[in-house]
């Protein structure tokens, strides 16, 4: 099978002819027929899904650059509202094993928030996820129009993917979600290949992704600390019978800013609800 090169100025990268044919069809639908297109690229960590997503983005939108790449829901929503029509936006979440579920919740919410915006602006949108099966059912079945599953070959090398178009993607979600199984139904296309070519500056990309990951880790830690603090406060109410005012002033006794009265009041309400449910 003859390889094809996509050339833009001094940049060139290989794209599988099967994928190229599908992307050409998608470009016509979005740019000529007043449509939008949402695609998911998923795969294991290190499989190269982000590299492939950026190659697809560059082919769909020759002006694709680092400014059209986002690493969290907030960045994604902001970019969707600012880019010009027929642009491609990539949401490349900075996942790790401990926060994937929480991050996917943000993805689902962000899709809801900008669904109409994407349609009206005729955009290409690519979500880079650990697994397609954790997407919200509505978006997995109806808003996402294609899935590209990136995987390692039998030797453990990366550079392979399989395309699931709309119908097969829908059946895959319905039948494969229980066991996270990508084997049924079979894709109508044979496996495709891609090269390890970054269409964006690799160093800049890695630095931005690292920063996003660190911010997410800090955010998760802060949330855990918040929940732990609430647990301690509830313990003081339940086991020691302290008043709201007494609990609020405890930090001040150690030279730390006191807990807000509203926060204490909300915790009391939670405790009352828990007692009512007991």
C-alpha positions as semicolon CSV with decimal commas, in nm:
position;residue;x (nm);y (nm);z (nm)
1;X;0,000;0,000;0,000
2;X;0,153;0,330;-0,106
3;X;0,224;0,575;0,172
4;X;0,090;0,927;0,139
5;X;0,250;1,242;0,269
6;X;0,060;1,541;0,392
7;X;0,279;1,844;0,321
8;X;0,239;2,186;0,479
9;X;0,530;2,424;0,429
10;X;0,829;2,233;0,574
11;X;0,618;1,982;0,767
12;X;0,539;1,634;0,643
13;X;0,394;1,325;0,804
14;X;0,255;0,991;0,699
15;X;-0,117;0,931;0,703
16;X;-0,277;0,598;0,624
17;X;-0,477;0,606;0,298
18;X;-0,783;0,457;0,472
19;X;-0,786;0,736;0,729
20;X;-0,715;0,999;0,465
21;X;-1,020;0,892;0,266
22;X;-1,243;0,920;0,572
23;X;-1,096;1,257;0,675
24;X;-1,153;1,397;0,327
25;X;-1,519;1,298;0,353
26;X;-1,543;1,458;0,697
27;X;-1,387;1,784;0,573
28;X;-1,649;1,814;0,302
29;X;-1,933;1,751;0,548
30;X;-1,810;2,019;0,789
31;X;-1,692;2,287;0,548
32;X;-1,951;2,245;0,273
33;X;-2,260;2,099;0,440
34;X;-2,288;2,304;0,760
35;X;-2,195;2,023;0,997
36;X;-1,962;1,969;1,292
37;X;-1,760;1,658;1,369
38;X;-1,669;1,506;1,705
39;X;-1,414;1,226;1,720
40;X;-1,257;1,029;2,005
41;X;-0,901;0,897;1,995
42;X;-0,840;0,657;2,282
43;X;-0,577;0,408;2,392
44;X;-0,341;0,304;2,667
45;X;-0,091;0,546;2,817
46;X;0,211;0,576;2,588
47;X;0,035;0,426;2,287
48;X;0,075;0,746;2,084
49;X;-0,287;0,857;2,080
50;X;-0,196;1,224;2,132
51;X;0,052;1,215;1,842
52;X;-0,210;1,065;1,612
53;X;-0,475;1,313;1,729
54;X;-0,246;1,605;1,644
55;X;-0,175;1,458;1,300
56;X;-0,548;1,428;1,232
57;X;-0,605;1,781;1,361
58;X;-0,335;1,918;1,130
59;X;-0,489;1,744;0,831
60;X;-0,839;1,868;0,905
61;X;-0,719;2,219;0,991
62;X;-0,391;2,327;0,829
63;X;-0,379;2,620;1,073
64;X;-0,390;2,389;1,375
65;X;-0,136;2,502;1,634
66;X;-0,060;2,484;2,006
67;X;-0,326;2,749;2,076
68;X;-0,596;2,507;1,959
69;X;-0,482;2,239;2,201
70;X;-0,637;2,220;2,550
71;X;-0,564;2,005;2,853
72;X;-0,873;2,064;3,067
73;X;-1,241;2,142;3,030
74;X;-1,201;2,511;3,112
75;X;-0,940;2,566;2,838
76;X;-1,147;2,362;2,595
77;X;-1,466;2,563;2,646
78;X;-1,275;2,890;2,614
79;X;-1,111;2,788;2,286
80;X;-1,435;2,653;2,137
81;X;-1,596;2,994;2,184
82;X;-1,304;3,190;2,034
83;X;-1,178;2,999;1,730
84;X;-1,300;3,070;1,380
85;X;-1,528;2,836;1,188
86;X;-1,386;2,511;1,048
87;X;-1,110;2,502;1,310
88;X;-1,003;2,186;1,487
89;X;-0,984;2,181;1,867
90;X;-0,814;1,897;2,057
91;X;-0,887;1,823;2,421
92;X;-0,587;1,619;2,534
93;X;-0,656;1,545;2,900
94;X;-0,358;1,514;3,136
95;X;-0,463;1,185;3,288
96;X;-0,316;0,952;3,538
97;X;-0,466;0,639;3,690
98;X;-0,596;0,817;3,998
99;X;-0,789;1,097;3,830
100;X;-0,917;0,955;3,501
101;X;-1,277;0,916;3,618
102;X;-1,293;1,270;3,758
103;X;-1,138;1,409;3,441
104;X;-1,386;1,228;3,221
105;X;-1,667;1,386;3,423
106;X;-1,522;1,723;3,319
107;X;-1,510;1,606;2,957
108;X;-1,877;1,509;2,964
109;X;-1,974;1,840;3,123
110;X;-1,768;2,039;2,875
111;X;-1,932;1,861;2,582
112;X;-2,274;1,953;2,720
113;X;-2,166;2,315;2,769
114;X;-2,049;2,370;2,411
115;X;-2,252;2,121;2,206
116;X;-2,457;2,394;2,037
117;X;-2,149;2,613;1,991
118;X;-1,968;2,333;1,807
119;X;-2,258;2,285;1,566
120;X;-2,304;2,653;1,490
121;X;-1,934;2,716;1,428
122;X;-1,882;2,402;1,213
123;X;-1,588;2,277;1,416
124;X;-1,379;1,962;1,419
125;X;-1,338;1,840;1,777
126;X;-1,107;1,561;1,890
127;X;-1,113;1,416;2,241
128;X;-0,805;1,222;2,351
129;X;-0,912;0,981;2,625
130;X;-0,785;0,670;2,805
131;X;-1,102;0,485;2,706
132;X;-1,408;0,564;2,499
133;X;-1,626;0,351;2,728
134;X;-1,617;0,606;3,012
135;X;-1,784;0,875;2,804
136;X;-2,139;0,980;2,885
137;X;-2,381;0,750;2,702
138;X;-2,554;1,026;2,505
139;X;-2,231;1,168;2,368
140;X;-2,072;0,829;2,309
141;X;-2,372;0,712;2,105
142;X;-2,493;1,027;1,933
143;X;-2,252;1,322;1,944
144;X;-1,930;1,130;1,887
145;X;-1,932;1,026;1,522
146;X;-1,618;0,812;1,510
147;X;-1,372;0,634;1,736
148;X;-1,006;0,567;1,667
149;X;-0,863;0,310;1,905
150;X;-0,482;0,321;1,931
151;X;-0,307;0,009;2,054
152;X;0,028;-0,166;2,091
153;X;0,106;-0,452;1,852
154;X;0,203;-0,801;1,970
155;X;0,567;-0,696;2,003
156;X;0,470;-0,405;2,225
157;X;0,543;-0,142;1,961
158;X;0,313;0,152;1,905
159;X;0,194;0,295;1,576
160;X;-0,127;0,098;1,516
161;X;-0,494;0,193;1,533
162;X;-0,835;0,078;1,425
163;X;-1,120;0,299;1,302
164;X;-1,476;0,249;1,425
165;X;-1,721;0,458;1,219
166;X;-2,058;0,569;1,352
167;X;-2,255;0,243;1,342
168;X;-1,978;0,014;1,468
169;X;-1,880;0,270;1,731
170;X;-2,236;0,271;1,865
171;X;-2,255;-0,109;1,882
172;X;-1,910;-0,126;2,040
173;X;-2,023;0,102;2,322
174;X;-2,344;-0,095;2,379
175;X;-2,186;-0,441;2,374
176;X;-1,829;-0,378;2,484
177;X;-1,871;-0,137;2,773
178;X;-1,932;-0,407;3,037
179;X;-1,589;-0,563;2,988
180;X;-1,414;-0,274;2,810
181;X;-1,385;-0,502;2,509
182;X;-1,290;-0,358;2,169
183;X;-1,321;-0,686;1,979
184;X;-1,694;-0,683;1,894
185;X;-1,823;-0,570;1,659
186;X;-1,531;-0,583;1,419
187;X;-1,434;-0,266;1,241
188;X;-1,514;-0,262;0,868
189;X;-1,158;-0,135;0,813
190;X;-0,826;-0,317;0,849
191;X;-0,574;-0,193;1,109
192;X;-0,399;0,129;1,011
193;X;-0,053;0,267;1,089
194;X;0,088;0,603;1,193
195;X;0,435;0,743;1,251
196;X;0,573;0,909;1,563
197;X;0,568;1,257;1,410
198;X;0,467;1,559;1,615
199;X;0,285;1,821;1,407
200;X;0,338;2,065;1,696
201;X;0,665;2,147;1,867
202;X;0,725;1,838;2,081
203;X;0,913;2,021;2,356
204;X;0,647;2,290;2,392
205;X;0,371;2,027;2,386
206;X;0,533;1,820;2,661
207;X;0,594;2,125;2,878
208;X;0,230;2,236;2,852
209;X;0,103;1,887;2,924
210;X;0,333;1,856;3,224
211;X;0,208;2,187;3,363
212;X;-0,154;2,079;3,317
213;X;-0,084;1,749;3,490
214;X;0,077;1,922;3,789
215;X;-0,216;2,161;3,823
216;X;-0,459;1,870;3,814
217;X;-0,266;1,682;4,082
218;X;-0,266;1,991;4,303
219;X;-0,638;2,035;4,241
220;X;-0,709;1,676;4,342
221;X;-0,495;1,711;4,655
222;X;-0,678;2,029;4,752
223;X;-1,011;1,854;4,709
224;X;-0,896;1,565;4,926
225;X;-0,778;1,807;5,196
226;X;-1,115;1,981;5,184
227;X;-1,302;1,653;5,231
228;X;-1,067;1,547;5,510
229;X;-1,121;1,878;5,689
230;X;-1,496;1,832;5,666
231;X;-1,465;1,481;5,808
232;X;-1,273;1,612;6,111
233;X;-1,532;1,884;6,171
234;X;-1,815;1,633;6,151
235;X;-1,631;1,415;6,401
236;X;-1,612;1,706;6,649
237;X;-1,986;1,764;6,621
238;X;-2,083;1,400;6,647
239;X;-1,841;1,276;6,912
240;X;-1,779;1,584;7,126
241;X;-2,099;1,782;7,086
242;X;-1,925;2,112;7,013
243;X;-2,127;2,410;6,895
244;X;-2,083;2,575;6,555
245;X;-1,906;2,870;6,712
246;X;-1,667;2,647;6,907
247;X;-1,572;2,445;6,600
248;X;-1,525;2,759;6,389
249;X;-1,280;2,908;6,641
250;X;-1,055;2,602;6,681
251;X;-0,809;2,701;6,402
252;X;-0,777;3,053;6,549
253;X;-0,651;2,900;6,874
254;X;-0,349;2,779;6,675
255;X;-0,289;3,100;6,482
256;X;-0,474;2,985;6,171
257;X;-0,763;3,159;6,000
258;X;-1,095;3,035;6,138
259;X;-1,333;2,826;5,928
260;X;-1,611;3,033;5,775
261;X;-1,949;3,032;5,949
262;X;-2,124;2,946;5,624
263;X;-1,905;2,639;5,577
264;X;-1,976;2,526;5,932
265;X;-2,348;2,590;5,879
266;X;-2,348;2,380;5,561
267;X;-2,177;2,097;5,745
268;X;-2,437;2,111;6,021
269;X;-2,712;2,085;5,759
270;X;-2,538;1,781;5,609
271;X;-2,518;1,621;5,952
272;X;-2,887;1,686;6,017
273;X;-2,976;1,527;5,682
274;X;-2,761;1,225;5,764
275;X;-2,937;1,186;6,099
276;X;-3,278;1,217;5,934
277;X;-3,182;0,942;5,690
278;X;-3,049;0,711;5,961
